[in-house]
Amino acid sequence: SDLSTNSMLKKSLARLSSGLRITSPADDAGGLAVSMKMQSAIKRTETVISVVGNSTSFLQTQDGALATAAKVLERISELRTLQNDPTKSTADKNNYETEFDSLQSQLTNIFGEEFNGVALFASSASSLAVAVTEDGDTTVNISQAVLNTGEVSNIANSSNALSSANVSVGAITTAIQNVATLRAANGAQNSQLNFAAELDRKST
């Protein structure tokens, strides 16, 4: 009949204009349900890629802070050596102490740095679970690294002079090694996220 033909023509035109085989539940109820589930999974995967990207940025920001901490400690190491130079005047050594105090403040500021309101560093072992699959079953843990501890903490919080035992060359060397270890862990977590992101991109 003309009515039936007209209805079929409308369906065909709707499919052609939308590019979709299913434009209404009447076309294929079961197929529509499958399509909706797939679309939902694709949207979740796209969101996971975004979350992984944010987490990668968190780690990159954290590594930047750790790199700065390492440079601060390296300068403190230089100052510590200069303090032992017998050709330096008392005024010179006082200037080194002033710079040391400033570097201590810089270290303390790094301890409190944040990424989008989330602490980059924690006072005790802590991690953030990042879902790397759309079903949320697979996660990668990224660390809120513990920086304010051990020799790094002793150096940053020492109220003693640069020439004191608390700021010995050995203490500074250990502190620099501690920061290097944190940077290595950061790099490993970043690699895990990069691999996860690559798999997610291939699945979309």
Secondary structure, DSSP 8 states (H G I E B T S, - for coil): -HHHHHHHHHHHHHHHHHT-S-SSTTT-HHHHHHHHHHHHHHHHHHHHHHHHHHHHHHHHHHHHHHHHHHHHHHHHHHHHHHHT-TTS-HHHHHHHHHHHHHHHHHHHHHHT-EETTEESB-SS--EEEEE-STTS--EEEEE-B--SSHHHHHHHH--S-TTSGGG-HHHHHHHHHHHHHHHHHHHHHHHHHHHHHHHHHHH-
